[in-house]
Amino acid sequence: MQTYFLRKLASLPLIMIGVSLLVFFAIRALPGEPARVLAGPEATQEAVDAMTVRLGLDRSVPEQYLAFATNALQGDFGNSIRSNLPVLQEITDRLPYTLALAVLAYLLAIAIGVPAGMAAAMNRNRWPDYLVMILAIAGASIANFWLALMAMNYFSVELRWLPLLGANSWQSYILPSVTLAVLPTAVIARMTRSSMIEVLGQDYVRTARAKGLPARKVYWSHALRNALIPIVTIVGLNFGGLIGGAVVTESVFNWPGIGRLMVDSVRYRDYPVIQGVALVAVFGVVMVNFLAEMLIAFLNPRIRFE
Amino acid sequence: MKFVPINRSVLARIAVAGVLAFSPSLALAEVLNVMQSEAPRSMDPGDQSATFTNALLRPMFEGLTDRDSNQQIIPRLATEWTADEAGLVWTFKLREGVVFHDGTPFNAEAAAYNFNRHLDTNRGLAASGRLRTFMESARAVDEYTLELKLKSPYPAFLALLSTQAGWQVSPAADAAGTLGSASVGTGPYRLAEYRSGEYVLEEKFPDYWGDKEAGEDQIRWTWSSETSVLNMALQTGDADVINPVPAAFARQIEANPELSLNVSDGSAVFWVALNTESEPLNDPRVRQALNFATDKDGLVQAIMAGYAVPATSPLANITPGFDPELNPYRLDVERAKALLAEAGYADGFEMSVVVQEPEARIGEVLQAMWAPLGVQLDVQRMESGVWSQAAFGDVAQKAEQNVDAVIASWSSGVNGADLQLRPLYHSSSFSPGGANLGFYKNDEFDAMLDEAAGIVDEAARNEIYKEAQAVINQDAPHVLLYVNQDLYATRQGVSGVWMVPGGFVRVENATKE
């Protein structure tokens, strides 16, 4: 068990190197030179060339990568082309906002999705099941930004109940986190339902019922614990999707997180920031998956002993 | 009895302390909230060329010259100036008693430093391009006398000094390399806080040389690229001023008594640059036909909800030198068909046009307008960075990527015809070195522009620009579409905001009730 996780942990640097290579080369393959975007449409070729040299983009891509990797290993991810601030500072300033939003959204999604899925499973093919499934399908299909704009227009503009933009008070967290939670809630509800239905058909559940355990105990401690394994897997795998959703949600709500930073940076071809944010996001996703695996091992002794 | 006054004074002191404790909230600074559609690109005015960044930086920076709200050039950091007869050596008397926000004195030395940093090719600053094309050197004659030498006469010289390339930055801050994230200028406001993901906060500069009273205590700038968010922010009061107002929301804002919409003539000309190196667009008759087939009034309604004027010249109607009598191509499909038939394309032809995502609808509308001629327009929508690579390709690249036309816009504002006609139509401006995206070349036209550039008298210069516009009109290396109007909106009670044509909103003197 220990060696299993140590091996997993040891592969992390390899994953990071692979991802950094991929991101580094991919953004440079994007059409649109940063020097031209930065110098503006009125810039002469001479000005664009001078800018290219200044940004260090006149060197070959492998050379640029080597310089980037050497500095990154020493904790220096360069400076943002746009704000001139160190990339690391840009990211650490905003990471807490994104994490807060992501964690809130996930807690919401689990708090609503799991009971809703269970209710659907326990009332299979009856109205609670249909209701939950219809909502889940709607939640999974609705465009995130559309929902965000509608919510803003209703709760902030029409009713004036909640702040429209930014992260200035606890009320500011409500709309963005709820919007962001919609998709994972839907996914978790559906996953919980199907997982519960499968578990409820197992022999040991019948045994538990047969020996006269109260229904609550059968559902919550016998069935749910086993049904949780696929749910935790899905939750872990979906974290990347949540970060993707944060990009949209943060942009619409002017949320000062790394999602909005990413969007602004791509628009200006701010290579150092794009690289930094991508690495941090990937690190986060890998770590969450790692934690999910540990949790699954805890929930399922069979994995521990393999 | 003796103790009572003491007790009173204690109470009084507590009361005073209480008031003092609350006084920060009582004397809460008045903040003007301005929201734009784009994040600032730099805190160094000389290292960016974006309209919305200019608007944000302007309260903190000043040039030697400025413009008033009637678009007239007025003195700012220079009090007077003279030029030699050839217009090549300019001497500026600088304002005395001006300091930068960091305490560095503003003098001829500092001003010369500012121009020299743009002339230094190793710096690669984003706003240097135009200055470098015509400026030779800058030097301090004495403490408050600055001499600027030009390589060639430049009609828009004084105007250019009022723009971001001429805004004076603290030499100390520039040398320290911190300007990009921390503005230091001489303007009435100084940078209080820059949170790159959230806002820019500016506060009154107590040692400002000019009117310290004008404007609110603080200006807070935020941004969102989602236009409906701008609209909502104005309605909730999160923003006192929004710029720009998307045409789609203009009527709604106009109808709201709490809000005020401001519409003024803009300077951005939208046009389709036709690749004159690509068949059949190398035939002027084909290009003219496309112009005759374009319903500009329809476009203005369809794309801009009426908030634009049909373009009749490559110059905007507010640009000095604009010829209002130029005969535009009025919608005449029959004539367009006849021209195409004459050129041997009676059945039409296929062509492609590249367009940025937000302007993609222009392409779609043109596709429908040109269809009756048999022209099959392939509209290629692109993200802006991708578009700029395609649009600014050279002849060979455009041939290879099959780019027959580019939908683009250009704004030289009130800075004169040369800044519009030269980069867009002079043969020395072929992309990627300039914005002559269709590789238009006419020696007669080039000669006119070069001649006009050397004429200091504006009226005489504008006579030549009139002829030049006629030549361009005949050759039609483009399909002219429209000139946008600049729309911004404020909450009721906000005053002192004004618009520099081109979308640059000035708020440093704005107040709200």
Interface residues (C-beta under 8 A of the other chain):
Chain A: L30 P31 G32 E33 R36 V37 L38 A39 G40 P41 E42 A43 T44 Q45 E46 A47 V48 A50 M51 T52 V53 R54 S80 R82 S83 N84 L85 E90 D93 R94 F145 L149 M152 N153 S156 V157 R160 P163 L164 L165 G166 S251 V252 N254 P256 G257 R260 L261 V263 D264 R267 Y268 R269
Chain B: A39 R41 S42 M43 D44 Q48 S49 A50 T121 N122 R123 G124 A126 A127 S128 G129 R130 R132 T133 T178 L179 G180 S181 Y194 R195 S196 G197 E198 T222 W223 S224 S225 E226 S228 V229 M232 A233 Q235 T236 D238 E383 S384 G385 V386 W387 S388 Q389 A390 F392 A408 W410 P423 P432 G433 G434 A435
